[in-house]
């Protein structure tokens, strides 16, 4: 479906056009949210919020960027809002999580061995910790570029900034955590 036709139908409240939009962008929106949140349930919840926002805000869409860019900008913003919410609450993990009871229950029900799952969680947590040492704008640009695979032009559109600014953010982010990430990846492969 041509984008201009799709946008027109969406602005008219066409449910079929909206269903098509969700089918087309669902996986990429989820992936974007997951890369920021590193939690499957939260990524699913935020993905749903993204599409609710798209549905409610489509009439305000000006068409100054591609529809997909606008959708992913919403996904990034909602993911960052969730991270800020987490940081404000600074919840203490439950005793069960501290003792890894969830991992053991998963293993007993036929899942991965607890030590393998814990090893993967440790790698994911290490990467997350390294990324979280970056300022928000560097972390977002670096994640979108190096993990999500967006071009700098696309990132500039998502972040509403210039390509030169994106280049600088990625360079500074890579310089700050590049060595940490290389060590994490080498340790996880050995």
C-alpha positions, 0 to 999 in steps of 0.5 A: 500500500502506498504510504500517502494512501495509507496515511489518508486511510489512517487519518479517516480511522480505517481499521484495515489500514491500521491493522496493516500498519500494525502487522507491517511494523509490529516486529520492528517496534518490538525489537526497538523497545526490547533493545532499550528495555531488555525485558520481553514483557516491558517491550511487549507492553510498550509496543502496544502503547506505541500503536495506541499512540499512533492510532490516537495521534495519526491525525496530527502526523504532518508527513515531514518524515516517513511514517515508519520514522515517526512510529520508531520515534514514538517507540524510542520516546516511550522506551526512554520514558519507561527507563526514566520511570524505572530509574525514578522508582529504583525498585529493589529486586524481590528475594525470588529474583535475588535467589534466581528462583524464576530461573530454576522454575524455568529449568524444571519446566524444561527450559534452559539450564539455570547456569546457561540462562544466568550466563546469558543474563549476565552478558545482557546485564553487562552490556546494559550496564555499559550502555547505561554509563552513556548519556541518554542521547549517546546511548540512544544514537549508539543503540539505534546505530550499532544494535538496531542497524539504522543509518545515521540519516534515519537516526537523525530523523528519529531524534530530530537532529542533524546527521553531523550530530548523530555522527558525533554522538555515536563516535563519543559513545563508541569511544567511551564504552567500546573497550568495555563492550569488546571485553564483554563480548570476548568473555561471552564467547569463551 
